Amino acid sequence: MLSVPPRPDAPEGSLLALVNLTADVVAVLADVLGLEPEQINPRQTFRALGLDSMLAVEFVADVNRRCGTAVQVGALADHPTPVAFARHASSAFPAASPAAAEREEGVPRPAPPAGRTTGPDVLGVQHVLKEELAALLACSPHDIDEEAPFRLLGVDSILGAEFLAAVNRVYGTAERGPVLQDHPTVAALAARLARVLAPRPWDVDSVLDFVRDGRLGIDEAVTLLSQHG
C-alpha cells in the first residue's frame, strides 16, 4: 500500500509531492523487478522485495532519471524501504527541476512500463530464509534443505526465536514461535510468508479507512485512487 505517514510540520503540498514521489519509486522498482506496482509493498525492505546489488544500481539510476533526483546507491542501506527511500529522495530535488515543477503543477506523468504479473516470489522468500537461518547455524545456505524440519536442522527454541526475530526484521512481520510448529520447514514458512506479504490493491473502502485514521489527507486519497484506477 502506498501509505505515507504525514509529518506534523509538513505543508500539504510537500505531502502530496511525497506521495507522488513514493508512487514513482514504487513504479520504477516494479519495472526493475518485472512486477506490477500493485505487487509492491512500500514498507517492505528492498532486500525482501528481491532487489539485489546489481538491480539496485539500475533502480537508483532509473529513479534519478525519472524524478530528476541525484541519489546515490549507498542511500539504500540507510533508507531500506521504498517509503524511506522516497523521503530521502525528496530532499534531493533541485528546486527548479522539471520533476519538481511537474509535481507542483499537477501535470499528469506518463504511465510506467508494464511489467509481468506474478504472484508472491516463494522461491525468493525461501532464499532469504535460508540465508538468515544459515547465519544462525554457522553454515552455508546451500547446506539447508528447505524440506527438512527445523528441529532436524538443529533449530531449538532459542534459535527459533532468534530466527523469527531476523525474519520479522527483514519482512516487517510479527511472526511468533508457534508459527514454526505449524510451518516446520523453510518451504512451508516461505509459503506462509508469501501469502501474508501478498500486497492488497487499493480500493475505496481501504482509502477511506486511512483517511479516517488520519494517515492520509483528502488530496492524497484522491491522488492514490486516481493512480490505481
Beta strands, then each sheet from edge to edge (+ up, - down):
end
